[in-house]
Amino acid sequence: MRIVPAIDLEKGRSRIVFWPGAATGVGAPTDQPARIARHFVDRGASLIHLVDFDGARAGSPVNIASIGAVASLVATPLQVAGGLDSPEGIRIAFAAGATRAVVSLALLNEPEQLRACVAAAGDWLAVGFDPRPDRIASFHWKRTAPPTTESLIDELVAAGVTRMLLSHGGSASESVAFARLAARQPGMELSVAGGVGDLDGVRRLRDAGVQSLILGEALLSGAVDFEEAARAADPMQ
């Protein structure tokens, strides 16, 4: 499993100020996404996850300049979420330097739009959602009954989506659920974002068969050290 640093973009800056030297009092804090990305890439990150908060609100990419600044400073692939629920949004993000796109569960209400997004992003499209049954049930479905998490993933795989980004994965019971999902669809790339605040959580998801763990505030706040998390995620590295 790999650890993927996440940076939330708002008005061109990181929503969380990062101070890599906070524990020792050295260095300087920064809210510049490109500098934060460079810090983690220099320490071995093989993918950076960027969340365009303004884009999510607007329904189309907004923080294009910030995405481009990150892409120009690091050669690492960039995964972008927020405002990409259309082929046009995906193409804008890719033109700015993104190499992966994350779309929302809302596209399952629009099958033609989902197919268009799969065509635009190809194998580099992921669908992100909260897999907890109550959250899926509360979604405004255009169907007679909400799907289960398992049937939802089966439906997405059948539509050509092989990458899932599931949120809220910190507890032991959630790790067990992720293990079942990974076993059900062995050809699926399973990523988890959020809910993990310590190395035990990292190890649980590693053992569950999760391929990527996306960490944002836990890394930027210093609650989890990137290099320690990377070693816990892949003891053989």
Rosetta blueprint (number, residue, H / E / L):
1 M L
2 R E
3 I E
4 V E
5 P E
6 A E
7 I E
8 D E
9 L E
10 E E
11 K L
12 G L
13 R E
14 S E
15 R L
16 I L
17 V L
18 F E
19 W L
20 P L
21 G L
22 A L
23 A L
24 T L
25 G L
26 V L
27 G L
28 A L
29 P L
30 T E
31 D L
32 Q L
33 P H
34 A H
35 R H
36 I H
37 A H
38 R H
39 H H
40 F H
41 V H
42 D H
43 R L
44 G L
45 A L
46 S L
47 L L
48 I E
49 H E
50 L E
51 V E
52 D E
53 F H
54 D H
55 G H
56 A H
57 R H
58 A H
59 G L
60 S L
61 P L
62 V L
63 N L
64 I H
65 A H
66 S H
67 I H
68 G H
69 A H
70 V H
71 A H
72 S H
73 L H
74 V L
75 A L
76 T L
77 P L
78 L E
79 Q E
80 V E
81 A E
82 G L
83 G L
84 L L
85 D L
86 S L
87 P H
88 E H
89 G H
90 I H
91 R H
92 I H
93 A H
94 F H
95 A H
96 A H
97 G L
98 A L
99 T L
100 R E
101 A E
102 V E
103 V E
104 S E
105 L H
106 A H
107 L H
108 L H
109 N H
110 E L
111 P H
112 E H
113 Q H
114 L H
115 R H
116 A H
117 C H
118 V H
119 A H
120 A H
121 A H
122 G H
123 D H
124 W H
125 L E
126 A E
127 V E
128 G E
129 F E
130 D L
131 P L
132 R L
133 P H
134 D H
135 R H
136 I H
137 A H
138 S H
139 F L
140 H L
141 W L
142 K L
143 R L
144 T L
145 A L
146 P L
147 P L
148 T L
149 T H
150 E H
151 S H
152 L H
153 I H
154 D H
155 E H
156 L H
157 V H
158 A H
159 A L
160 G L
161 V L
162 T L
163 R E
164 M E
165 L E
166 L E
167 S E
168 H L
169 G L
170 G L
171 S L
172 A H
173 S H
174 E H
175 S H
176 V H
177 A H
178 F H
179 A H
180 R H
181 L H
182 A H
183 A H
184 R H
185 Q L
186 P L
187 G L
188 M L
189 E E
190 L E
191 S E
192 V E
193 A E
194 G L
195 G L
196 V L
197 G L
198 D L
199 L H
200 D H
201 G H
202 V H
203 R H
204 R H
205 L H
206 R H
207 D H
208 A H
209 G L
210 V L
211 Q L
212 S E
213 L E
214 I E
215 L E
216 G L
217 E H
218 A H
219 L H
220 L H
221 S L
222 G L
223 A L
224 V L
225 D L
226 F H
227 E H
228 E H
229 A H
230 A H
231 R H
232 A H
233 A H
234 D L
235 P L
236 M L
237 Q L
